[in-house]
């Protein structure tokens, strides 16, 4: 039985595709081993979002060949798509597999080992295809939360981003295929489904006019197109699948948030009030150079719409510091804006020059020490705002999806997340340990409490993972974890 090892670099979409490729190989008879062990085949699903990601991809490919010089090293994914010629000349790489070819991985390896093909390059012109690649999974490593890829490609062409060139234009997965996968995963006990894609807000845009999705498009036309009902309809249909308790959405563009859209989302009880709205800068001049298709006032309005439609929703975002031309005044405007909007979490990135993008050749590139200083300031702001948001949950009752056992400050717990994706821990009684949760002492005679706590007492593995419980938030267990006491189960 040949041994294969896989390594993933990059985003949640890449992680989904790596899982799908692994399941292909397992079905074909491969034994999957950890990446740091000797294998016959190494598959690296590469990333190309920054020059640093390119370098990490190359490093992992070379590391694989060093671990076993006789192995077959497969480079797959985004870096392959934008650097195919260079990889063909790389002695560490035996096969290159671009995007929209990963579903053929097992067949490609069969061809290679049979000597049936001399050309070891499997790369299509991703910018001229409207075919959604048929990748499927029937299980996920995380037994509580499943990421479901529903969309690929992007038409936005932000000036700093290589992804439209690496992933191609918008391509959407048929709803019936999404639902089939969701049902399969729900039947196996997964409680939370996360719908994700390269540009999730564009889901369904290509269903109405596939050819229009192959161009950058008229952004005003896209804003008013029929793709919004397609995404909404998909969420509604997923919510009807028996067995799942939650639906979470991947990153959204702010333009998709209208009062009508938010009102319909709010009618879906399983939808988590957690929204990641990509921002990138709080300065209009910077947003224009980035080729983002909204301004700060529009973005602020969309956050307000969500806060009107949902009770205390978690709004998270991405911010790039040190974008070319960003002055001290522009950075100050961004910092002030972020504090005013007040996010639960911010992912702060120092601008990384990416060859092949317009931003890479823009004048007034910001020095690295300045980027680092600005990043530190925003990370400090993020830490404060995040704690303020978490603190607002103290004294409230929340639903927590229990995910894994952990020990925090010497206390055995079961850790999970609220619907807003705030980390929370329930102290758990364990055989041989005298630590008791507040619910254990306060819940005598309360049947739901007793049932839940009995499950916790019996072990912190299968009986606990995946269970959704109700708990009262009593404080903080550590800087990022709320302390909760069980009071029962939903319903």
FENGIMO-V735775 format. One record per residue. PHI is phi in radians with two decimals (999 if undefined). PSI is psi as a letter, one per 20 degrees, with the letter a starting at -180 (NA if undefined). Layout:
<<PHI | PSI> <PHI | PSI>>
//
This chain:
<<999 | o> <-1.17 | q> <-1.81 | p> <-2.24 | q> <-2.24 | p> <-2.13 | q> <-2.39 | p> <-1.88 | p> <-2.13 | q> <1.81 | b> <-1.48 | r> <-1.12 | h> <-1.13 | g> <-1.04 | g> <-1.08 | g> <-1.05 | g> <-1.16 | h> <-1.12 | g> <-1.05 | g> <-1.14 | g> <-1.16 | h> <-1.07 | g> <-1.19 | h> <-1.02 | g> <-1.16 | h> <-1.05 | g> <-1.14 | h> <-1.59 | j> <1.77 | j> <-1.37 | q> <-1.62 | p> <-1.56 | p> <-2.15 | r> <-1.02 | q> <-1.11 | h> <-1.49 | j> <-1.78 | r> <-1.19 | p> <-2.40 | r> <-1.43 | h> <-2.34 | p> <-2.03 | p> <-2.05 | o> <-1.94 | o> <-1.51 | o> <-1.49 | r> <-2.20 | q> <-2.45 | k> <-1.18 | h> <-2.43 | r> <-1.08 | h> <-1.13 | g> <-1.11 | h> <-1.01 | g> <-1.11 | g> <-1.10 | h> <-1.10 | g> <-1.08 | g> <-1.07 | g> <-1.20 | h> <-1.11 | g> <-1.22 | h> <-1.09 | g> <-1.07 | g> <-1.14 | h> <-1.19 | h> <-1.13 | h> <-2.62 | n> <-1.02 | h> <-1.55 | i> <-1.35 | r> <-1.72 | o> <-1.80 | p> <-1.92 | p> <-1.69 | p> <-2.24 | q> <1.71 | b> <-1.18 | g> <-1.12 | h> <-1.05 | g> <-1.12 | h> <-1.77 | i> <-2.40 | k> <-1.05 | g> <-1.08 | g> <-1.16 | h> <-1.21 | h> <-1.08 | h> <-1.64 | i> <-1.46 | o> <-1.15 | i> <-1.42 | i> <-1.94 | p> <-1.74 | h> <-2.40 | p> <-2.06 | p> <-2.23 | o> <-1.40 | r> <-1.17 | q> <1.22 | j> <-2.22 | i> <-1.19 | h> <-1.16 | i> <-1.74 | j> <-0.93 | g> <-1.07 | g> <-1.15 | h> <-1.06 | g> <-1.15 | h> <-1.03 | g> <-1.07 | g> <-1.11 | g> <-1.24 | h> <-1.48 | i> <1.25 | k> <-1.42 | i> <-2.62 | p> <-1.41 | h> <-1.31 | p> <-1.78 | j> <-1.82 | p> <-2.16 | m> <-2.32 | p> <-1.77 | r> <-1.32 | n> <-1.15 | h> <-1.40 | i> <-2.18 | k> <-2.24 | q> <-1.98 | j> <-1.54 | p> <-1.46 | p> <-1.27 | p> <-1.46 | n> <-1.83 | q> <-2.43 | q> <-2.28 | q> <-2.09 | j> <-2.86 | r> <-2.31 | q> <-1.00 | g> <-1.37 | p> <-1.49 | j> <-2.01 | h> <-2.30 | p> <-2.07 | p> <-1.55 | p> <-2.03 | o> <-1.37 | p> <-2.08 | i> <-2.73 | q> <-2.43 | q> <1.43 | r> <-2.65 | q> <-1.88 | j> <-1.42 | h> <0.95 | l> <-1.08 | q> <-1.19 | i> <-1.73 | i> <-1.99 | p> <-1.65 | i> <-1.02 | g> <-1.01 | h> <-1.41 | h> <-1.52 | h> <-1.94 | i> <1.41 | a> <-1.56 | r> <-1.03 | p> <-2.44 | p> <-2.01 | q> <-1.46 | p> <-1.08 | p> <-0.97 | h> <-1.12 | h> <-1.26 | h> <-1.06 | g> <-1.13 | h> <-1.07 | g> <-1.18 | g> <-1.07 | g> <-1.09 | g> <-1.05 | g> <-1.25 | h> <-1.10 | h> <-1.12 | h> <-1.59 | j> <1.79 | j> <-1.24 | p> <-1.69 | h> <-2.23 | p> <-1.94 | p> <-1.92 | o> <-1.47 | p> <-2.41 | r> <-3.00 | r> <-1.21 | h> <-2.50 | m> <-0.96 | h> <-1.09 | h> <-1.57 | j> <-0.96 | p> <1.56 | i> <-0.99 | h> <-1.42 | i> <-1.18 | h> <-1.42 | g> <-2.58 | n> <-0.96 | h> <-1.17 | h> <-1.15 | h> <-1.30 | i> <-1.57 | j> <-2.11 | r> <-1.12 | h> <1.44 | r> <-1.57 | o> <-1.15 | h> <-1.19 | h> <-1.14 | g> <-1.07 | g> <-1.06 | h> <-1.79 | j> <-1.29 | a> <-1.50 | j> <-1.27 | h> <-1.09 | g> <-1.09 | h> <-1.09 | g> <-1.13 | g> <-1.04 | g> <-1.09 | h> <-1.10 | g> <-1.06 | g> <-1.07 | g> <-1.23 | h> <-1.09 | h> <-1.11 | h> <-1.46 | i> <-1.29 | p> <-1.20 | p> <1.85 | h> <-1.56 | q> <-1.89 | i> <-2.53 | q> <-2.22 | p> <-2.16 | q> <-1.85 | q> <-1.28 | a> <-1.10 | p> <-2.07 | q> <-1.40 | q> <-1.04 | h> <-1.11 | h> <-1.32 | i> <-1.46 | o> <-1.99 | r> <-1.08 | h> <-1.16 | g> <-1.11 | g> <-1.11 | h> <-1.10 | h> <-1.22 | h> <-1.06 | g> <-1.13 | i> <-1.44 | i> <-1.73 | o> <-1.03 | h> <-1.38 | i> <-1.29 | p> <-1.34 | p> <-1.39 | m> <-2.38 | o> <-2.23 | p> <-1.75 | o> <-1.85 | o> <-1.14 | p> <-1.97 | f> <1.46 | h> <-2.75 | q> <-1.75 | k> <-2.18 | p> <-1.09 | h> <-1.12 | h> <-1.19 | g> <-1.03 | h> <-1.14 | g> <-1.15 | h> <-1.33 | i> <1.13 | k> <-1.47 | q> <-1.82 | l> <-2.78 | r> <-2.06 | r> <-1.16 | h> <-1.19 | g> <-1.09 | g> <-1.11 | g> <-1.05 | h> <-1.08 | g> <-1.17 | h> <-1.12 | h> <-1.09 | h> <-1.07 | g> <-1.12 | h> <-1.28 | h> <-1.36 | h> <-1.42 | h> <-2.18 | q> <-1.42 | o> <0.90 | l> <-1.20 | q> <-1.47 | p> <-2.01 | p> <-2.09 | r> <-2.74 | r> <-1.98 | q> <-2.39 | p> <-1.82 | p> <-1.87 | q> <1.32 | k> <-1.15 | q> <-0.85 | p> <1.52 | i> <-1.23 | o> <-1.50 | r> <-1.06 | h> <-1.16 | h> <-1.19 | h> <-1.13 | g> <-1.07 | h> <-1.12 | g> <-1.09 | g> <-1.06 | g> <-1.12 | g> <-1.11 | g> <-1.06 | g> <-1.18 | h> <-1.18 | g> <-1.20 | h> <1.10 | n> <-1.61 | q> <-1.27 | g> <-2.46 | q> <-2.27 | p> <-1.66 | o> <-1.78 | p> <-2.12 | p> <-1.39 | p> <-0.95 | p> <-2.04 | p> <-1.08 | p> <-2.09 | o> <-1.02 | q> <1.68 | i> <-1.94 | q> <-1.13 | h> <-1.14 | h> <-1.13 | h> <-1.89 | j> <-1.23 | q> <-1.27 | r> <1.04 | l> <-1.12 | p> <-1.48 | p> <-1.06 | q> <-1.03 | g> <-1.06 | h> <-1.22 | g> <-1.02 | g> <-1.09 | g> <-1.11 | g> <-1.17 | h> <-1.06 | g> <-1.04 | h> <-1.14 | g> <-1.27 | h> <-1.16 | h> <-1.15 | g> <-1.10 | g> <-1.04 | g> <-1.05 | g> <-1.19 | g> <-1.13 | h> <-1.12 | g> <-1.16 | h> <-1.07 | g> <-1.15 | g> <-1.06 | g> <-1.04 | h> <-1.14 | i> <-1.55 | i> <-1.09 | p> <1.62 | i> <-1.72 | r> <-1.79 | p> <-2.27 | q> <-1.59 | p> <-2.13 | p> <-1.52 | o> <-1.29 | p> <-2.11 | g> <-2.80 | q> <-1.29 | q> <-2.77 | r> <-2.09 | o> <-2.12 | o> <1.06 | k> <1.43 | j> <-1.81 | p> <-1.22 | p> <-2.41 | r> <-1.99 | p> <-1.80 | q> <-2.71 | a> <-2.36 | q> <-1.31 | r> <-1.09 | h> <-1.45 | j> <1.12 | l> <-1.72 | p> <-1.23 | p> <-2.48 | q> <-2.26 | p> <-1.87 | o> <-1.03 | p> <-2.14 | p> <-1.23 | p> <-2.21 | q> <-0.91 | p> <1.47 | j> <-2.12 | p> <-1.53 | i> <-1.17 | p> <-2.16 | q> <-1.35 | q> <-1.05 | h> <-1.17 | h> <-1.18 | g> <-1.40 | h> <-1.64 | i> <-1.82 | k> <-1.02 | p> <1.47 | i> <-1.58 | o> <-1.04 | g> <-1.02 | g> <-1.06 | g> <-1.07 | g> <-1.14 | g> <-1.13 | g> <-1.20 | h> <-1.10 | g> <-1.09 | h> <-1.18 | h> <-1.11 | h> <-1.28 | i> <2.62 | q> <-1.75 | k> <-1.98 | d> <-0.99 | g> <-1.13 | i> <-1.87 | g> <-1.04 | p> <1.60 | i> <-1.47 | p> <-1.74 | p> <-2.17 | r> <-1.70 | p> <-2.59 | q> <-1.65 | p> <-1.44 | p> <-1.91 | i> <2.85 | b> <-1.97 | p> <-1.62 | h> <-2.62 | a> <-1.00 | h> <-2.06 | j> <-2.19 | p> <-1.36 | q> <-1.68 | p> <-2.29 | q> <-2.07 | p> <-1.18 | p> <-2.27 | j> <2.56 | b> <-2.18 | q> <-1.01 | q> <1.44 | NA>>
//
